Amino acid sequence: MITEDFAAYAARLRIGFQSAVPADEVQGMLESFMSGLAMDCLEAGTRLIGHIKCMVESGDEIIACSVTYHDARVRCRGRFETPRKEVDIIVNVLQYGLKKKDMVRIVAECGRRSFVSNVSMSIEDLEIEEKELIQLS
Amino acid sequence: MDMIIVAGFLGSGKTTLILNSVDKISGSTGKKIALIVNDFGSIGIDGKVMEKYGLNTLELPRGCICCTLGPNFLDTVRTVHDKFHPDLVIVEPSGIADPDSILATMEHYQGRPLGKITTVILLDAVRFPLLVQAMKIPMTKQLHAADMVLFTKMDEVDEARLKDMEAFVRSTIGDKTIIPVSSTSGHNLDVFVRGIVGA
């Protein structure tokens, strides 16, 4: 490896809405979540965002978004085409400067903030062998 | 089977470049292409995206093929060969991989002899000043393995930035082919394809 002083965190967020949310609205929430992750990492003192990326897979649809820069601009490949009652997001955060526990907190807080109220959200840490499920609501 | 290693720091645009140029490569050469995608995370997002776009892909998540996953990488190259029988395998290492170590690992490959191995290093034009400041040594390490250097996201920067980057690369590794590209607008992707496969 060219560097070893980074910290990585991968998680799966399962979001459930009370009723189906229009595609554009879910897209907006996802992009806000990704942008929020970058901004919160910066606020918490990250030295460099390596790559924050996520993927939502459902049937034939796949949406992959990423943020690489301090301007927190989100680039997405693919968009939601149909309303969603639930969303399953895999997110990878790789950055320099923060510890894993900071990223765990940031992902949970951004998830709560971006996917509005009246939802259920669980977060599964994908970096550990023995899975830990955090039930947030 | 030839091999192209598309390396570069995290977020430099490796996946986007491959997704937007693989059809051009196969279209202009008629070559059958397979991909090996290495992601540091426990679930390989890039590999899944490529698979979803219909590309023959094998993933190597949970580590880096330049070190911890080195033996797995050799097995995967052999598997790709046996499973897809490609003329060309494109390897996307994780953004923290040292391409020189991948080349060293490939010296231990015991499958059917490979043809040419070409290493392309991507430099993110948007983040260049930041990366030079924070990651100069690692970035230089990646550049030393380059047969060709691509300045990615060229449509988002001005000429002065590209000149700065060229000066940096020339002073670091001398006279190697440099191509500024934009994978999203498609600018210079044809030049890249011609340069990489001679088509």
Interface residues (C-beta under 8 A of the other chain):
Chain A: M1 I2 T3 F6 A8 A10 R12 R47 L48 I49 G50 H51 K53 C54 M55 E57 I62 A64 S66 T68 Y69 H70 R77 I90 N92 L94 Y96 L126 E127
Chain B: F9 L10 G11 T16 L19 D39 F40 G41 S42 I43 I45 D46 K48 V49 K52 C64 C66 C67 G95 I96 A97 D98 D124 V126 R127 L130 L131 A134 M135 P138 M139 K141 Q142
